């Protein structure tokens, strides 16, 4: 009874699944229902998911995905629902006896990674966390979490939470994503990038080197990948405060 109650409370708070996927492909999650299993036959397919690959690419950082919908290929016994979600994940490194990350003898690849741990959250819950953390109404002001009210719209307040690749994790449009009908969207939240949504602002940030482009040359084509320069962003912010 206690375990079931805890699972129901987690679901009520927007926690869809807490999980770990080891580097050997072993997947364990809580609550113990089938939520996401790739094609429903092989847990190794989960290793292709952005929450796994991004966590491994930056093992010292927390990875956050763009909003996305669960796979169409969910198993027949899945209890998952068709709702927007995000995944927050982090690489789990093995620790030695002294509590330090364990590095194989003679290795230059860094600590051994046991796997990736994370949590699937409903996007409605993610938006609620963002609003609570960034609202300034308690101080008689308007913050990022207050976007969406008519007064804030009149003030022209626009905030963006983006990852290092300029994918938008939160902005004015995404704050209400959980209440919007899928057919009413004129954009794909899972492919929603800052440089496409705000081209003029992107050009302005280029002048401060806050956003820069890297060319990716493939066999038959070439792509320009946009990234955020965090140190330049901090410097630009400090300069604006001094002005």
C-alpha positions in Angstrom: 0.0 0.0 0.0 2.8 2.4 0.9 4.7 1.9 -2.3 1.5 2.4 -4.4 0.6 5.5 -2.5 4.1 6.9 -3.1 3.8 6.1 -6.8 0.5 7.9 -7.0 1.9 10.9 -5.2 4.8 11.0 -7.7 2.4 10.9 -10.6 0.2 13.6 -9.1 3.4 15.8 -8.9 4.2 15.3 -12.5 6.9 12.7 -12.0 6.3 10.1 -14.8 9.3 7.9 -14.1 12.6 7.8 -12.1 15.0 5.5 -13.9 18.6 4.4 -14.5 20.0 2.9 -17.6 23.4 1.2 -17.2 26.1 1.2 -19.9 25.4 -2.5 -20.4 21.7 -1.8 -21.3 20.0 -2.7 -18.1 17.0 -0.4 -17.5 15.2 0.0 -14.1 12.5 2.5 -13.4 10.0 3.5 -10.7 7.0 3.4 -10.5 7.2 -0.1 -11.9 5.1 0.2 -15.0 6.2 0.0 -18.6 6.6 3.7 -19.6 9.2 3.7 -22.3 11.0 0.8 -23.9 12.1 1.9 -27.4 10.4 -0.5 -29.7 9.2 -2.6 -26.8 11.7 -5.4 -27.3 15.2 -4.1 -26.6 16.3 -1.8 -23.9 19.5 -1.1 -25.8 17.4 1.2 -28.1 17.1 3.6 -25.2 20.9 4.3 -25.5 20.0 6.3 -28.7 17.7 8.7 -26.8 18.9 12.3 -26.3 18.7 12.1 -22.5 21.2 9.3 -22.6 23.6 10.5 -25.3 23.7 14.1 -24.0 24.3 13.0 -20.4 27.3 10.9 -21.5 28.6 13.7 -23.7 28.9 16.0 -20.7 29.1 13.6 -17.7 29.8 16.4 -15.2 26.7 18.3 -16.2 22.9 17.8 -15.9 21.2 17.2 -19.3 17.7 18.5 -20.0 15.9 17.5 -23.2 13.5 19.6 -25.3 9.8 18.8 -24.7 8.8 15.7 -26.6 6.0 13.2 -26.9 6.5 9.5 -26.0 7.1 7.0 -28.7 4.3 5.8 -30.9 5.7 2.3 -30.4 4.9 1.9 -26.7 4.1 -1.7 -25.7 0.4 -2.7 -25.5 0.6 -2.9 -21.6 2.1 0.6 -21.2 0.4 2.9 -18.7 1.9 6.0 -20.3 -0.2 8.8 -21.7 0.2 11.0 -24.7 1.5 14.1 -23.0 4.4 16.5 -23.5 7.3 15.7 -21.2 11.0 16.5 -20.6 13.7 14.4 -19.2 16.4 15.5 -16.8 19.4 13.2 -16.7 22.9 12.8 -15.4 25.7 10.4 -16.0 26.5 8.2 -13.0 30.2 7.7 -12.4 31.7 4.9 -10.4 33.4 6.0 -7.2 36.5 4.5 -5.7 37.1 3.7 -2.0 38.0 7.3 -1.2 34.8 8.7 -2.8 36.6 10.0 -5.9 35.6 9.1 -9.4 37.3 5.9 -10.4 39.6 6.2 -13.4 41.0 3.0 -15.0 44.8 2.6 -14.7 46.5 4.3 -17.6 43.3 5.6 -19.1 43.0 9.1 -20.6 39.2 8.8 -21.1 38.3 9.9 -17.6 36.2 8.2 -14.9 34.2 5.0 -15.5 30.6 5.7 -16.3 28.1 3.2 -14.7 25.2 4.5 -16.6 22.7 7.4 -16.8 20.0 8.2 -14.1 17.2 10.6 -14.7 13.5 11.5 -14.4 10.7 12.0 -16.9 8.6 15.0 -15.9 5.3 16.1 -17.4 5.9 19.4 -19.2 3.1 21.0 -17.2 5.1 20.2 -14.0 8.3 21.5 -15.6 6.5 24.8 -16.4 5.2 25.0 -12.9 8.7 24.6 -11.5 9.9 27.3 -13.8 7.1 29.7 -12.9 7.7 29.3 -9.2 11.5 29.7 -9.5 11.4 32.8 -11.6 8.3 34.7 -10.6 8.9 38.1 -8.9 5.3 38.9 -8.1 6.0 38.4 -4.4 8.3 41.4 -4.7 5.8 43.5 -6.6 7.7 43.0 -9.9 7.5 40.8 -13.0 9.9 38.0 -13.7 10.2 35.3 -16.3 7.7 33.1 -14.6 5.1 35.8 -14.8 5.0 35.7 -18.6 1.6 35.1 -20.1 -0.4 37.7 -18.2 -1.7 40.7 -20.1 0.3 43.1 -18.0 3.5 41.3 -18.7 2.7 41.2 -22.4 2.3 45.0 -22.4 5.7 45.3 -20.8 7.2 43.2 -23.6 8.9 40.8 -21.2 10.5 37.9 -23.1 12.6 35.2 -21.4 14.3 32.2 -22.9 15.8 29.1 -21.3 18.1 27.5 -23.8 20.6 24.7 -23.8 24.2 24.9 -25.2 22.9 24.1 -28.7 20.3 26.9 -28.6 17.4 24.5 -28.2 14.6 26.4 -26.4 13.6 24.6 -23.2 11.2 27.3 -22.0 9.8 30.6 -23.3 6.5 32.4 -23.4 5.0 29.9 -25.9 6.1 26.8 -24.1 4.8 27.9 -20.7 1.3 27.0 -21.9 2.3 23.9 -23.9 0.5 21.5 -21.6 -2.9 23.1 -22.2 -2.6 23.5 -26.0 -4.2 21.0 -28.4 -1.6 19.2 -30.4 -3.2 20.2 -33.7 -3.2 23.9 -32.8 0.6 24.2 -32.7 2.3 25.8 -35.6 5.8 24.7 -34.5 7.5 21.5 -33.2 8.5 22.0 -29.5 11.0 19.1 -29.9 12.8 21.0 -32.7 12.3 24.5 -31.4 15.6 26.5 -31.6 16.4 30.0 -30.6 18.2 31.0 -33.8 15.1 30.0 -35.8 12.5 31.5 -33.4 14.4 34.8 -32.8 16.7 35.4 -35.9 17.1 39.2 -35.2 18.0 38.6 -31.6 20.4 35.9 -32.6 22.2 38.3 -34.9 22.5 40.8 -32.1 24.0 38.1 -29.8 26.4 37.2 -32.5 28.0 40.6 -32.1 28.7 39.8 -28.4 29.9 36.3 -29.3 27.2 34.9 -27.0 26.0 32.7 -29.9 28.4 31.4 -32.4 28.3 28.9 -35.3 30.3 25.8 -36.0 30.4 24.2 -39.5 29.7 20.5 -39.6 31.0 18.9 -42.8 29.3 15.7 -43.9 30.0 13.5 -46.9 27.5 15.3 -49.2 26.5 18.4 -47.3 27.5 21.0 -44.8 25.6 22.2 -41.8 26.0 25.2 -39.5 25.5 24.3 -35.8 24.7 27.1 -33.4 26.0 27.1 -29.8 25.9 29.3 -26.7 29.2 30.7 -25.4 28.4 30.7 -21.6 31.4 32.8 -20.6 30.6 35.4 -23.2 27.0 35.4 -22.0 28.1 36.1 -18.4 30.4 38.9 -19.6 27.7 40.5 -21.7 25.2 40.3 -18.7 27.7 42.0 -16.4 28.3 44.8 -19.0 24.6 45.4 -19.2 24.3 45.7 -15.5 27.1 48.3 -15.4 25.5 50.4 -18.1 
